[in-house]
Structure formats: structure tokens, C-alpha cells
Amino acid sequence: MVLSAALKKSMNNHVLYTFRRCPYAIRARLALANAGVNLELRELMLRDKPDDMLKHSPKGTVPVLITSGGQVIDESLDVMLWALQQNDPDNWLQKIDNSLKLIKENDEQFKPLLDRYKYADRYPELNETQHRNLTLPFIQSLNKRLQANDYLLSDRMTLADVALFPFIRQYAFVNKKWFDQLPIPALQNWLDDFLGSKLFIQVMPKYKLYNDGFQYHFPSVLP
Ligand SMILES: N[C@@H](CCC(=O)N[C@@H](CS)C(=O)NCC(=O)O)C(=O)O
């Protein structure tokens, strides 16, 4: 069978289905970019997921990485670990057990509280301030860690920093004015540094949609 050039190309490349603002997709792109993994990026909207993505990963969440060998990796943490196993130039995998513990706390305990605060009108059993109050112990615990070290687990960035950052970003921007006046300067500085970093900017260009016929080389070529 003669393959079209496009099909041949996509068979040789890793492919990433992603949604720009999704915190899970952001953490995956950060790890992939830092590892220098070249891939074909396919941007989507959650309400209009490409059929070929759903064929590979019917659960329908982003990110989804399909490796050139055909392996489907559809959990963001697994994408990060896969990327860093290819190449981990800054040793983000140091203290991996502690990283995984903190990431679990973020994903399983903090994230549901963040959703309730961000979408408080969908959870009317409490008002927004009450929902927000429930998030504070975790936020304060991160600030305390950052008072002790430059990063969450040590004076070097680890997987935990990269995996949590997109969620803290999302949390801060629910009400940035309120977040900025909290007495948590260590966490605010950590967030600001990350927001201004080359790596973050590199993974946040506005891509056109794969369903409209666009796909991009990632991370090197900006659209
Ligand atoms: N546990 C998954 C969660 C990914 C996830 O929930 N992504 C959201 C977007 S931020 C999603 O795709 N939701 C599906 C939808 O809203 O249709 C992971 O870590 O990759």
C-alpha cells in the first residue's frame, strides 16, 4: 500500500494531542520540551476532540502522547516520566519518591478543591470564600516548603515543581488580586519565576486547531 506523505510522516513522529490551557497538558509539554523531545503537536478543543485521538484513547482526556513506536500514553504524569526517561538534562527525576508523593497530594486532594473554588457556582453547598478557605492549608504548605528551599523539594527544580506549577497558576488566576495580597511571598515568587521562564513561554504559543487542518513541530518551531 502506498502511504500518503502525511501518513508516513505521522508514523515516524511522536504525536501529542494537547489543549493549551489544560494544566495536565501544560505539565506534559514542559517535560517534553525540557527533554528536547521533538514531536508533532495537535491542538484541540475539549468540546471537539479529534476522532483519531479518541480511537487511540477513548477516555478522551488530554494530554495524549502516541510515541513513534505506537505506544499510547494518556496520563500526564506518565508522559512526563516517559519524556524524562528519554532525557533529563536538569535532573528533574532526583527525589522522585518525594515528587510522586506531592504530585499525588496535588492531583487527588488539592485539584478537586481548586475546581470547587474555580467553579464555585457549580458547588452551591458552600460559597466561593468557603470553598477557597479549604484550599489554603495546601497553599500554605507549599509556601512553607519554599521558605525552606528555592524549590518545593530542594534547592533544585524537580518533577514536583513542574507538575504542580500549572495548577498553582490556575489557582492564582482565579482571582489574581486576591492571590497577590496573600502573605505567601515564597510561593508568589516561585510562581512568578515560572511564569516568566523561557521554558513556560516556549510551551504556550497559540496553536491553530488540528481539526482545522493544522499541526506543528514541537518544541522548536513557533507558529
Ligand atoms: N488524569 C489525567 C487528567 C487529564 C484531564 O482531566 N484533562 C482535562 C483537561 S484539563 C480533560 O481532558 N478533560 C476532558 C474533557 O473535559 O472533555 C491526566 O493526568 O492526564
The ligand as an ORCA input file, in Angstrom:
! r2SCAN-3c Opt
* xyz 0 1
  N      -5.512     12.228     34.907
  C      -5.474     12.881     33.620
  C      -6.384     14.088     33.664
  C      -6.379     14.884     32.376
  C      -7.600     15.797     32.272
  O      -8.563     15.656     33.039
  N      -7.587     16.719     31.299
  C      -8.780     17.503     31.082
  C      -8.499     18.878     30.520
  S      -7.587     19.897     31.632
  C      -9.615     16.812     30.029
  O      -9.096     16.373     29.032
  N     -10.924     16.696     30.252
  C     -11.815     16.097     29.309
  C     -12.986     16.954     28.955
  O     -13.181     17.994     29.604
  O     -13.671     16.604     27.995
  C      -4.024     13.267     33.311
  O      -3.254     13.473     34.261
  O      -3.652     13.325     32.119
*
